[in-house]
Amino acid sequence: MGPPRRHMLYFYCMSTSNGCGSFPRTVAIMATTPPEDQPAPLEGAPAPAALAPGPSAAVVWSERFLDYTWTPQHPMKPARLAYTMALAESLGVLEGVERIAPRPASESDLLRVHTPAYLQAVEQAQAPPVALHAPPYGLGSEDNPVFPRMHAAASVIVGGTLAAAREIAEGRTRRAVSIGGGMHHAMADAAAGFCIYNDAAVAISWLLDHGFDRIAYLDIDVHHGDGVQRAFYHDPRVLTFSIHQHPATLWPNTGWPDETGSGAAAGTAVNLAVLPGTADAQWLRGFHAVVPGVLAAFRPQIIVGQCGVDTHREDPLADLELTVDGQRAAFLAMRDLADRYAEGRWLAVGGGGYSPVRVVPRAWTHLLATALDRDVDPSTPVPSTWIEAMAAEAPTVTAPPTMGDGGDIAYRPWDGPGGTPETGDPRVDRAQRAVDTAVTATRRAVFGLLGLDAEDPRD
């Protein structure tokens, strides 16, 4: 998720003492002790609820998500959510699945992350006559225009993600999805990147107070998950991982490898920055070269996944080259990682995605299907009823014929710095070298802090 494409060269200088410091003791124990010696929850915090039998996932949905509407010209179209639910229903993905209607987040919920002054500013915001370059609290800019009942609409988005968190924390399900969420750029005191309130950060804060003390946040949006990282940059109980287009080429120009967390939380912020043009196989190679290792070290009790799909090759606001097939593979990987490292607990939210007919509905239908264990083959034809409905909604857009793009998702696992032989195809070899350079930078920045060997592909 994020604002319109901005190509800019951004020179970043950072002085840090974390690079060679030891990993905080509480997290180092998690990285080195066997499962039977796993650290106990924080004193006074209840253990996460036992998993109850029943549906494999809860789906949170409300028509009120569609009230999160900016301006007619704005690239974030809430209709993408309705199109997704319609496609999932037409494929039978949601058959027999009860939708959980969320309540708006309360003021006390929002104050977990946001300042009182900012909440008041959102509630009282009035649209300026023209968009401002740097308005107070980020409200009234071209990216974040003021719209009617903005506070109420944004509060429902947060309420949706909180409802998903409650379903998991209270043991009613292992997985929960709220495609309306994923507003990962909102800061404590400012709107940013189409995000008013940071629903993922609020839900993580709530989970920390309800039985969880090791939470992994995985962000696969094309833009860096800056707001969530900043919210927990000093908290060793939360690991944030973001794989995104390189910050030298895309807003918000953060998410460099040497952003690794601060103080006791050194090593719990992990950033993998990939270059424009990165396609499925290279993206998946990078993801799998970093994420399993850091999760094995951190040993989360739950994974919170921001599943933005603006990584797609047709997305107008960024420059990666993933297909729906690659995005589906990422969701499957997230599900598998939750099963392997977090007893299956996975809270998934939406995020960016600005191709509201051709990309978002298919990708997030795959997300819903993945969470519900109702996997949809990418070769499945898109139902003709949905295509006809889209022709009426968006007559100038050609709906896709199948649930995939024919993307090549076969990737070779990372095998150490310089370990991959060249294929002889200059384009493929350049792309492979580029992602391997990014992987090496990330692993060298953070793996040592986690008690892992940055050069050893087994870690």
N, C-alpha and C positions, 0 to 999 in steps of 0.2 A: 504494500500500500504506500501511497505517497503522492506528492504533487506532480504537475506536468514535468515532462522530461527536461532536465537541465544538465547539459554537458558542461562541466567546468573542471579545470585542473586545480586541485586543492592540495597545497603543500602543508603537511602536518608535522609538527614537531612536538615531541613529548619527552619530558624528563621523568624517569621513573626509577624507583629503587626496587621494584617488585621483580625485575627480570631474573635476579640471581638469589632472591630470598627464598627461604624455606616455605613450604606449603603450610597453611595454618593447621595446628595439631588436630583440631576436631575433624577436619576433612581428610587429613593424611591418614587418620585411623581408618576412615571409610575406604581409602584406597588400598590399604594393606592388610586389613584383617579379614579372615574368612567369614562367610555368611553367618555361621553360628555365633560369631562374636560381634555381630553388627551393633553399632552404638545404639543405646536406648534413646527413645524420644526425649525431647527437652523436658526437664522437670516440670510437672504440673500439666503437661499437654497430654490429652488422651491419645491412645494409639488409633491409627486409621481404622475405620469400621471394617469388619469382615465382609467379604464379598457375598452378596445374596444371589440365589439362583434367579433366573428370569431372563429377559431380553439381554443380548450382548451389549446393547448401547441404548442410551436415552437420547432422544432428539428434542431439542428445545426450539420452539418456533412460535412466533406471533406475527400477525399482520401488522402490528405496531412497529416492527422492524422497518417497515417501508416508510415510516414517518421521518426517517433519517435522510432527509431530502435537501440537497443544497440549492442549486439553481438549475434551470433547464440546460444551461451550457456546461455544467460541471461534469467532469469525467466519471465521478462515482455515481452510478445509477442504482438506486435501491431496487429497481425492477429485476436486476440480476438475481436477487434472492428469490423472488416469486417465480422467475423462470426456472431456477434450480429445483425448487420444490415441485413444480409442475412436471419437470422432466423425470425427477426421481419417482414421483407417483405414477407417471405413465409407464415406467419400466417395472413397476411393482416393487421397487426398493423399499418403499415405506408401507407396504401392505401389512396391516395388523399392528403397526407401530403407533403408539399413543404419543401425540405431541404434547410436550410440557409447556404451558403458557407461563412466561416469567412475569414477576412483579417488577416495577421500576426499582432500581437501586435506591436505597434511602440515603439521606444526607450523611449519616454515620458510615455507611458503606463507602461513599465517594471520598470521605475525609481520610480513609485509609491511605490514599495516594495523593489527593489533591488538596490545595490550601483553601481555607474558608473564603479568602478574598477572590480566588478564581471561581469558586462555585457561585458566589454572588455576581461576579461579572458575567458568567454564562446566563444566569437567570434573568439578568437585567439588560442583556445585550440588545442594542438597537442597530439595525443595518445602517451603515454610513451611506451618504449619497453616491460615493464611488469607492471602489476597492482601495484599501490603504496598503502601503508597502510594508510597514512594520507597526500594525495597530497594537494597542494595549492588549495583553493576554492572547495575542494571536488571533483575535476575533474581528472579522471584517476585512480580511485579506482576500486576494483572489483564490487562494487555496482553501480558506476556511471562512466563507461568507456567512453572515448571520442569517438564519432562517427562522420562521415562526415556530414557537414551542421547542426550541433547540434543546433546552435543558431536559425537558420531558422525553424527547426522542432519544437523546444520548443516554439517559438514565435507564431506559428500557433495554438498550444494547448491553449495558453493564449488568442489568438484572438477568439477562439471558445467560451470560457467562457465569454469574453467581449461581443460577439455578442448576446449571450443568455441574458446577463444583459441588453443590450440595448433594446431588444424586450420587456422586461417587463417594464423597466423604461419609455419607450416611448409609453406605453399603447397599444401595438399591441397584447399582449397576457398576460394571468395571469401566465402561466408556461412556462418554457423553459428548454430543456435538451441538454447537450453536453457530450456525454459519453467519449469523448477523454480527458476531464479535470479531475481534482481531484488530482493534484500534490501537496499534502498538506505538504510535508516535506521540500520543498525548503526554505532556509533561505535567509535573505537579501544579504548575501555575500558568500553563499556556496550552492552547490548541496548536496542533501542528500536523501537517500532512494528511488532511481530511479527518483528523481524529480529535474529538472533543474530550471525552473521558477515556481513560486507559482501562478497559474492561479486563484485560488479561492480568495487569498488575493488581487491580482490586481483588480479583479472584485468587491470585497467588497469596496476597496478604491475608485474605479470609482463610485459606487453607492452612496457612502457618498458625492460625489461632484455633484450628479445628483438627488437630491430630497429626499434622504433617510437619516434619522439620528437615526434609531433603526433597526439594522440588526442582525438577529439570524443565526448563522452558526451551523448546526448539522452535526456531523461527525460520521458515523457508520462503518468506516473501522476498521479492526482488530488492526491496529497500531494507536497510539495516533496522533491526528492532531496537531503536535507540531509546524510546521511552521506557520500555521494560528493563533494558539493561541499566539505565540510569537509576531506576527505582530500587534496584537490588545490588548495585555495584559494590556496596559495603557489607552485604549480608551473606555470610558463608553458607546459609541454609538454602540458597537459591542459586542454581547454575543456569546461566543464560547462554544459549548457543544461537548464532545467527549466520546463515549462509546467504550472501547477497551480492549484487553487482558491486564492483570495486568502488570504494568511496571517492576515488579520484575522478570518477566518471559519472556519478549519480548522487543526487540528494538522498539523505541528509549529510553526506560527506563524513560520516562516522562509521565505525565498525572496522577499524584497522586491527591487524593481528596483535599489536602490543597493547590493546585495551583488554586487560586481563582480570580486572577487579582490583579492589583496594584494601589495604590493611589485612584483617583476618579473612577477607574474601578473595585474596589474591589467588588467581587460578580458576575462579568460578564465572568469569566472563570469557567466552570463546567466540572468536570471529573468523570466518572464512570468507574472504573477499575474492570473487571470481570476475574475470574480465568480460566485457561485452562480447557477445557471440558464443558464449559457452552453451553447449548443447547437452542433450540428455546424458549421454554416456560419460562425458567429462564431469558434469554436475554430480551425477551419482557416484562416480569414482571419488570425487572430493568429499562428498557427504559421508560415505562409508569409510574413508580414510581417517576421519576425525571423530565422528559422533559415537560409534560403539565404544571406542577406547575411553572417552571422557565419561560416558555413562557407566561403564564398568567400574571406573575409579570412584565416581561420585555416589553410585548406588542410590538412585532416587526412589522415593516411595510412589511418585506419580509423575507423569509427563504431561505438560501443558504444551500443545502444539498450535502455533500460529501458521495457518495453511494458506497464505496468500498465493494467488495464481497469476500474478503479474510477471512471472518469469517466462510466460509463454511467448513464442516467437511472433505472435500477432498482437501482443499487447502494445498499445500506442505510447506508453509512458516510460518504457525501459528498453533494454537492448540485449537481453538474454535470448536463447534460441530453444528453450524447452518446448516439448509437445505435451498434449494431454496425457500421452502414454508415460512420459517421464514424470509428470506430476502425480499420476496414479501410482507409479513405482515409489515415489517419495512417501505417499500416504501409507502404502503397504509396509514400507520400511519402518515408519513411525509406529505402526501397530505392532510389528514384530519386536521392535525395541522395547515397547511398553510391556509386552508379554514376557520378554527375557529379563528385563531389569526392574520392572515396577509392578509385578504381580498383575499385569494387564491393565493397570489404571492409566487411562488416557483421556484427557480433556482436549477436544479439538475445536478450534474456532476458525472463522474465515480470515479476511484481511483484504489485501489488494487484489485487483483484477478488473480491467477496464475494457474488456471485450465482452459485453453483457449478454450477447446471444451465442456467439460461436465458441467461446472458451469457458467462461465461468460456470454456466449450468452443467456442462459435461464434467468439468473437473470436480466441482463440489458434489455432484451426484456420485462420482467415484468416492469422494470422501465419506459421504453418508453410507454408501454401500460397504466400504472398507470397515467402518466402525461397526456396522451391523452384521458383519460376516456374510454379506450377500454380494460378493465380488461380481462386478460386471465386466465381461470380456470387452477389450477395446474394439473388437470387430463387430460388436453388437450394433445392428441398425438403430438409428434414432427413430423413435416411433413417429409415424406419419401424422398422427394427431397433434403432436408437439410441433412438428415442422409447420403444419398448417396454422397453428396458433401463433407461431413466431412470424409467419408471413403477414399476418394481420397486424401484429404489434410493431414489426420492423420491416416493412416491405422492401427496403433497399438493401437488406442484409440477407445473404444466402446462408441458410442454416446448414450445419455440417451433416453429412449423411450417416456417419457412424460415431460410436463413442470413443474413438481414438483417431489419431492422425497418422498412424503408420510409423511412429517414431522408433528409432533404434535405441533400446534401453540396455543393450548388452554392454557391460563395462568390465575392464580388467581391474581387479583389486590393486590398490596401491601397494607397491613392493619395495618401498624404501627410496631414498633420494637417488635419482639417476638409475633406478632399477628397471625401468621399462624400456624394452628394445623398440626401436623405431619401426613403423609399419611400411615406410617407403612412400606414403602419401603425405606430401609436405603440409597440407592443410590439417590433417588429423594429427600429425606429429607436433605441429605448432600448438594446437589446442591442448594436446596432452602435456606438453612441457609447461604451458601456462598454468594449467590447473595443478600440476605437480609442484610448481614454484609456490603457488598459494598454499597448498597443503603443507609444504615444508615450513613456510613462514609461520603458519598457525601452530603446527606441532611444536616447533622450537620455542615459540613464545609461551606456550601454556602447559605442554605435557610434563615438563620437569616439575612444575608447581603442583601437579597432580600425582607425582611419584611415578610417572611413566617415562619410557625411553622414546624420545622424539624420533630417533632414527630407526627404531625397530618396528617393522610393519605388524608384528604380533601384538603390539600395544595399541 
